[in-house]
Amino acid sequence: MRPSPLTPVAGIPSLVRVLRALRGTEAIDGGLLAGPEQRHGQHAGAVSNLLAAGDFEWTAPAAGPAQSALKAVQQLDTWPILLTTGDHALLTAPTIDSFCAAAAVQNADLTVGLAPHRLVAERFPGLKRTRLRFADGPYCGTNLFYLHNARAARAIAFWIDVQANRKRPWRIVRRFGLRILAAYACERLSVDGALATASRLTDCSIGWVGVLDPVAAIDVDSAADLEVAERILRCRSRSC
């Protein structure tokens, strides 16, 4: 069964760990939790205790993760916004602050965090991670997004549209163009080139920063991820 943000990771729900990391930063002073649904018990136990402080509020999720993100961003309507996921159980306050500091000085509407796959593979040999294969090397996503202004919401809306057409691949090809997709498939497209194309399609300038902590590329959305995350957290508790 696929873990959820409320799945305990070394005894503490992933979502609780994420909120604790956010609270420990210098960059974040509160926010909005989009989900989980009330029937999943988010107002009980440790999550309820975290929300009781009042700096983080809750809103009902939308139809999917991207839709929930867009709804939350529109509801907040204050900038900048850091967007991350509830299954990012290994996220730490220093990583968040480092990412936010690097992103803040970019001249972009949206900044994404990418971790070099080489560092992830060295730290976690054998662990399967989605690799974005660019001409300048493969990268892994980190589920860290820095929205500088309201224009960044256009990128989320675009992604929702792409997901809606995943069973109609010809529509996706039409949006991106065969030349761009072929260049990516042949690993001839750079990170900057890919984001330039995404910026043009979304009418939203998109930049990126390298996240050098390979742990930032590990979210907990599979049984294998859960095992790795619990091993890392046990190691942290022993300061190894």
Secondary structure, DSSP 4 states (H G I P E B T S, - for coil): ----TTSEETTEEHHHHHHHHHHT-SS---EEEE---GGGTTTSHHHHHHHTTSSEEEE---SSHHHHHHHHHHHH--SSEEE--TT-TT--HHHHHHHHHHHHTS-SSEEEEEEEHHHHHHHSTT-----EEETTEEEEEEEEEEE-SGGGHHHHHHHHHHHHTTT-HHHHHHHH-HHHHHHHHTT---HHHHHHHHHHHHTS-EEEEE---GGGG----SHHHHHHHHHHHHHHHTT-
